[in-house]
Amino acid sequence: MEVHLPDGGRVIVTGSVDSVLDAVVHASGSEADVEDAIRHEAEEQGLSCTASSRGPRTLVVGDR
């Protein structure tokens, strides 16, 4: 799933995303705000969430 944000930021999420889809759809704000919402929901569901350190920010959400 790829989310393009109004401020030009981009978040790409791969893996088991069904449980975090609602967080992505309803998050607003900057790229960091969306990433925080995804991380929070992933943790609530017992999933891991890792992020790349450069280029377009890539989050990987999946089973621990």
Backbone bond lengths (Angstrom), bond angles and torsions (degrees), N, CA, C in turn:
res aa  C-N    CA-C-N  psi(-1)  N-CA   C-N-CA  omega(-1)  CA-C   N-CA-C  phi
1 M - - - 1.422 - - 1.518 107.03 -
2 E 1.295 117.11 137.84 1.454 121.77 179.39 1.519 108.86 -126.00
3 V 1.341 116.13 129.73 1.454 121.92 -179.08 1.521 108.32 -116.92
4 H 1.336 116.69 123.17 1.460 121.86 175.12 1.522 107.85 -100.16
5 L 1.323 116.46 124.52 1.456 121.64 -175.85 1.523 111.36 -96.70
6 P 1.330 116.76 153.28 1.464 120.64 -178.31 1.524 113.76 -58.30
7 D 1.340 117.69 -28.43 1.469 119.63 -179.01 1.526 112.49 -83.74
8 G 1.337 117.12 8.06 1.456 121.28 179.21 1.514 113.26 92.61
9 G 1.312 117.20 -7.74 1.455 120.73 177.63 1.517 111.14 -71.39
10 R 1.300 115.90 164.47 1.460 120.85 -179.74 1.516 108.84 -145.52
11 V 1.325 115.98 136.75 1.452 121.98 175.91 1.521 107.44 -124.04
12 I 1.322 116.42 127.02 1.462 121.89 177.41 1.521 107.03 -114.43
13 V 1.325 116.67 125.78 1.457 120.98 -178.77 1.519 108.41 -121.37
14 T 1.332 116.20 129.72 1.461 120.72 176.76 1.521 108.75 -127.83
15 G 1.298 116.95 163.37 1.451 121.00 179.36 1.511 110.75 104.50
16 S 1.335 116.24 -150.95 1.463 122.27 -178.52 1.520 109.27 -81.34
17 V 1.305 117.26 91.95 1.465 120.90 -172.28 1.518 114.29 -104.13
18 D 1.330 119.55 -2.94 1.458 120.40 -176.84 1.522 112.33 -53.68
19 S 1.317 117.62 -43.75 1.460 120.79 -176.10 1.523 113.70 -75.14
20 V 1.336 118.78 -16.06 1.465 120.92 179.50 1.523 112.27 -106.92
21 L 1.309 117.91 -0.95 1.458 120.94 -178.55 1.521 111.65 -56.93
22 D 1.306 118.31 -42.71 1.458 121.66 179.95 1.525 110.90 -60.75
23 A 1.325 117.28 -40.03 1.468 120.86 178.87 1.518 110.87 -63.49
24 V 1.318 117.54 -39.80 1.470 121.49 179.63 1.525 110.39 -66.50
25 V 1.315 116.11 -45.36 1.467 120.74 -176.46 1.527 111.31 -65.79
26 H 1.325 117.84 -38.33 1.458 120.76 -173.35 1.523 114.63 -97.29
27 A 1.312 118.13 -6.74 1.467 120.59 178.48 1.525 109.32 -71.77
28 S 1.303 115.40 146.34 1.460 119.36 176.63 1.520 108.22 -137.86
29 G 1.299 115.42 163.09 1.454 120.23 179.41 1.512 111.65 109.06
30 S 1.306 114.76 -150.91 1.459 121.48 -175.55 1.520 111.54 -79.28
31 E 1.317 115.16 175.50 1.462 121.55 175.45 1.529 110.30 -56.82
32 A 1.327 116.74 -41.03 1.466 120.96 -179.85 1.533 111.07 -64.62
33 D 1.337 117.41 -38.04 1.467 121.10 178.68 1.521 110.94 -63.99
34 V 1.334 116.63 -42.85 1.459 120.84 178.99 1.525 109.76 -66.12
35 E 1.337 117.06 -42.97 1.463 120.70 178.55 1.525 110.71 -60.57
36 D 1.328 117.53 -42.89 1.463 120.94 178.49 1.528 111.43 -60.91
37 A 1.333 117.33 -41.71 1.467 121.19 179.16 1.521 111.04 -64.32
38 I 1.334 116.78 -41.18 1.471 121.09 178.92 1.526 109.83 -65.51
39 R 1.332 117.00 -46.82 1.473 121.15 179.62 1.531 110.81 -59.02
40 H 1.326 116.53 -45.37 1.460 120.60 -179.07 1.527 110.69 -60.63
41 E 1.323 117.16 -47.65 1.467 120.28 -178.75 1.526 110.92 -65.98
42 A 1.332 117.63 -39.31 1.463 120.61 178.16 1.530 110.11 -60.18
43 E 1.324 116.67 -45.79 1.464 120.44 179.47 1.523 111.17 -63.00
44 E 1.334 116.67 -40.40 1.469 120.70 178.78 1.532 111.26 -60.87
45 Q 1.327 116.88 -32.37 1.460 122.19 -177.95 1.530 112.44 -91.54
46 G 1.340 117.68 0.85 1.461 121.09 179.69 1.524 112.95 76.55
47 L 1.346 116.86 23.84 1.460 121.82 179.97 1.524 109.89 -101.36
48 S 1.329 116.54 156.64 1.458 120.31 174.64 1.520 108.78 -88.01
49 C 1.316 115.80 154.90 1.462 121.20 178.26 1.518 107.70 -144.31
50 T 1.325 116.44 114.71 1.456 121.27 177.88 1.518 108.64 -118.70
51 A 1.327 116.01 157.68 1.459 121.02 -177.30 1.515 110.66 -132.83
52 S 1.333 114.99 145.23 1.461 119.94 174.01 1.521 108.15 -73.52
53 S 1.309 116.31 163.09 1.460 119.18 -177.44 1.526 113.91 -104.45
54 R 1.324 117.91 -6.63 1.472 118.60 179.66 1.515 111.33 -149.66
55 G 1.336 114.74 176.18 1.465 120.03 -177.36 1.518 109.08 67.02
56 P 1.318 116.52 -163.75 1.464 117.06 172.55 1.531 108.18 -59.46
57 R 1.287 116.99 130.74 1.464 121.63 -177.30 1.523 108.89 -59.91
58 T 1.329 117.32 126.99 1.452 122.62 179.34 1.517 108.88 -119.30
59 L 1.320 116.37 122.49 1.464 121.64 174.85 1.511 107.86 -104.04
60 V 1.331 116.65 138.54 1.452 121.85 175.20 1.526 106.86 -117.14
61 V 1.321 116.18 118.54 1.457 122.60 179.86 1.516 107.68 -113.25
62 G 1.332 117.03 130.31 1.447 119.89 -179.83 1.512 111.83 -168.21
63 D 1.322 116.25 -178.52 1.449 121.58 179.17 1.527 109.40 -64.25
64 R 1.308 114.98 147.78 1.487 120.78 178.95 1.494 110.34 -72.16
